[in-house]
C-alpha cells in the first residue's frame, strides 16, 4: 500500500501533523507515505490555503523526524504545487534543490484566463474557460517540474453538463499527458465530498467518470490518491479509486 497525496494542518484547511498521519498509516498497513502539502509562494499568494515560506523548514524537519520515528514506513517529502511560470525556477531550485524534496505534484485549482488566475470554485465554466483550463494544465505538464498531475478532472465540479466542450478539454489534457508520460491521479477526496446536482442528476463533483472513460482510450498511467486532509483518511477512498 502506497499513499502519495497527504496534507497537514499547515494548509489551513486540513487537520493533523505529520506524526498523526504516520501513526494512521502504520495502522492502515501502508508501507509508503508521501506528504504533499500545498506549496508556499515567495509572494505569499493564495496563503489562506497553504503554508507560508517561513513554515517550510519546519514541515521538512517534521518529515525528516518521522523517518526516524517510523522506520517501518518509507516516507517521502513533497509538495502539491500550482504552476506559476515566474516561480518555475524557484520551485526547481528551492523545493527540489535546496530542500531536496522527493517529488512535486502538479495541480490546477485555478487557471490563467484573460490576464489573471481564475478559481474553479464558485463559478460555472463555459467553452472558453474550459479551453483556458486545458491550456494551463498542458503548461503545467510541460514545465517538467511535476511527477504526477493531481485531480486532472477537477474542472468537472464547475460544469453543469458533460458536453462537447468538456470532452474537448479532457481529450486535450489526456493526449498531452500520454505524449509526455505524465501519470494522472484519480482523487479520493472528491469521493468523500457530498454529491451535487448537475444536468444529469446527482453526481460527485470529481472524479468524473466521463473523464476516466475517455482516459481509458489513452496509454496513461493512473495513480489512486487519498488526498488526505485528516489523519483518518490517509487511505481514504483509495480502494474506490482503484
C-alpha positions, 0 to 999 in steps of 0.5 A: 500500500502506497499513499502519495497525496497527504496534507497537514494542518499547515494548509489551513484547511486540513487537520493533523501533523505529520506524526498523526498521519504516520501513526494512521498509516502504520495502522492502515498497513501502508508501507509508503507515505508521501506528504504533499502539502500545498506549496508556499509562494515567495509572494505569499499568494493564495496563503489562506490555503497553504503554508507560508515560506517561513513554515517550510523548514519546519514541515521538512524537519517534521518529515525528516523526524518521522523517518526516524520515528517510523522506520517501518514506513518509507516516507517521502517529502513533497509538495502539491504545487500550482504552476506559476511560470515566474516561480518555475525556477524557484520551485526547481531550485528551492523545493527540489534543490535546496530542500531536496524534496522527493517529488512535486505534484502538479495541480490546477485549482485555478487557471490563467484566463484573460490576464489573471488566475481564475478559481474553479470554485464558485463559478460555472465554466463555459467553452472558453474557460474550459479551453483556458483550463486545458491550456494551463494544465498542458503548461503545467505538464510541460514545465517538467517540474511535476511527477504526477498531475493531481485531480486532472478532472477537477474542472468537472465540479464547475460544469453543469453538463458533460458536453462537447466542450468538456470532452474537448478539454479532457481529450486535450489534457489526456493526449498531452499527458500520454505524449509526455508520460505524465501519470494522472491521479484519480482523487479520493477526496472528491469521493468523500465530498457530498454529491451535487446536482448537475444536468444529469442528476446527482453526481460527485463533483470529481472524479468524473467518470466521463473523464476516466472513460475517455482516459481509458482510450489513452496509454496513461498511467493512473495513480489512486490518491487519498488526498488526505486532509485528516489523519483518518483518511490517509487511505481514504477512498483509495480502494474506490479509486482503484 
